[in-house]
Amino acid sequence: MQYALLIYTNETADSQASQQEQEATMVAYTAFGEQFKEQIAGGEALLPTSSATTVRLREGQTLTTDGPFAETKEQLGGFYLVKADNLDDAIKIAARIPGAAYGSIEVRPVMEFN
């Protein structure tokens, strides 16, 4: 089964990290990727929410708004798509994502269509 591991962190705090802290984070993410390369089916880091556009369709009209859908303390910063036998295994992988130490990881099963 596939699971989306959605990485939420505080963009403001992340942007205030020192160069040394940012480099250490990248080393940790690289190590995570190496450790779980057989389970990782995809994933990407996302640009900050300031670059986002929210799209809605109302009464046949496309409406756009700059920024994310909602203001929150943590923002979606990236994701991994992983293969795991079950939710417990997906949670074990999610717990190893470096961002889990200072943010949160949402584990969502991917819907399978036959």
C-alpha positions as CSV (number, residue, x, y, z in Angstrom):
1,M,0.0,0.0,0.0
2,Q,1.1,3.6,-0.6
3,Y,1.1,6.3,2.0
4,A,1.6,10.1,1.6
5,L,3.8,11.4,4.4
6,L,3.0,15.1,4.6
7,I,5.6,17.2,6.3
8,Y,4.4,20.3,8.3
9,T,6.8,22.8,9.7
10,N,6.8,26.4,10.8
11,E,8.0,28.4,7.8
12,T,9.0,31.4,9.9
13,A,11.2,29.4,12.2
14,D,12.7,27.5,9.2
15,S,13.6,30.7,7.5
16,Q,15.4,32.0,10.6
17,A,17.6,28.9,10.9
18,S,21.3,29.5,10.5
19,Q,23.3,28.3,7.5
20,Q,24.8,25.6,9.7
21,E,21.3,24.5,10.9
22,Q,20.0,24.4,7.3
23,E,23.0,22.3,6.2
24,A,22.5,19.9,9.1
25,T,18.8,19.5,8.1
26,M,19.7,18.8,4.5
27,V,22.3,16.2,5.7
28,A,19.6,14.6,7.8
29,Y,17.1,14.5,4.9
30,T,19.7,13.0,2.6
31,A,20.4,10.3,5.2
32,F,16.7,9.6,5.5
33,G,16.3,9.3,1.7
34,E,19.2,6.8,1.6
35,Q,17.9,4.8,4.5
36,F,14.4,4.4,3.0
37,K,15.2,4.6,-0.8
38,E,13.5,1.2,-1.4
39,Q,10.2,2.4,0.2
40,I,10.2,6.0,-1.2
41,A,8.1,6.1,-4.4
42,G,8.3,9.9,-4.8
43,G,8.3,13.2,-3.0
44,E,9.3,16.8,-3.2
45,A,10.0,19.8,-1.1
46,L,7.6,22.7,-1.6
47,L,8.3,26.4,-1.9
48,P,6.9,28.6,0.9
49,T,3.2,29.3,1.2
50,S,3.9,32.9,0.0
51,S,4.3,31.4,-3.5
52,A,1.0,29.5,-3.3
53,T,-2.3,30.2,-5.1
54,T,-5.6,28.8,-3.9
55,V,-8.1,28.0,-6.6
56,R,-11.9,27.7,-6.2
57,L,-14.7,27.3,-8.7
58,R,-17.9,29.1,-7.7
59,E,-20.9,29.4,-10.0
60,G,-18.8,28.6,-13.0
61,Q,-16.2,31.2,-12.1
62,T,-12.6,30.4,-11.3
63,L,-11.5,32.4,-8.2
64,T,-7.9,32.6,-7.2
65,T,-6.4,33.9,-3.9
66,D,-2.8,34.4,-3.1
67,G,-1.4,32.2,-0.4
68,P,-2.6,29.0,1.2
69,F,-6.2,28.0,2.0
70,A,-5.9,28.7,5.7
71,E,-3.6,30.4,8.2
72,T,-2.0,27.8,10.5
73,K,1.0,27.6,12.8
74,E,2.5,24.9,10.6
75,Q,2.6,24.8,6.8
76,L,3.0,22.0,4.3
77,G,6.6,22.0,3.4
78,G,6.9,18.8,1.4
79,F,5.9,15.2,1.2
80,Y,7.1,11.7,0.6
81,L,5.1,8.9,-1.1
82,V,6.1,5.6,0.4
83,K,5.3,2.0,0.0
84,A,4.6,0.2,3.4
85,D,2.9,-3.0,4.3
86,N,0.5,-1.3,6.8
87,L,-0.1,1.9,8.7
88,D,2.2,0.9,11.6
89,D,5.1,0.5,9.1
90,A,4.2,3.9,7.5
91,I,4.2,5.5,10.9
92,K,7.6,4.1,11.7
93,I,9.0,5.6,8.5
94,A,7.3,8.9,9.2
95,A,8.9,9.1,12.6
96,R,12.3,9.0,11.0
97,I,11.7,12.0,8.8
98,P,13.9,14.8,10.3
99,G,11.0,17.3,10.3
100,A,9.1,15.1,12.8
101,A,11.5,16.4,15.5
102,Y,10.3,20.0,15.2
103,G,7.1,19.8,13.2
104,S,4.5,17.1,12.4
105,I,4.1,14.4,9.8
106,E,0.6,13.6,8.6
107,V,0.3,10.0,7.4
108,R,-2.4,9.5,4.8
109,P,-3.2,6.2,2.9
110,V,-3.3,6.7,-0.8
111,M,-6.6,5.7,-2.4
112,E,-6.3,2.8,-4.8
113,F,-8.5,2.6,-7.8
114,N,-9.1,-0.7,-9.5
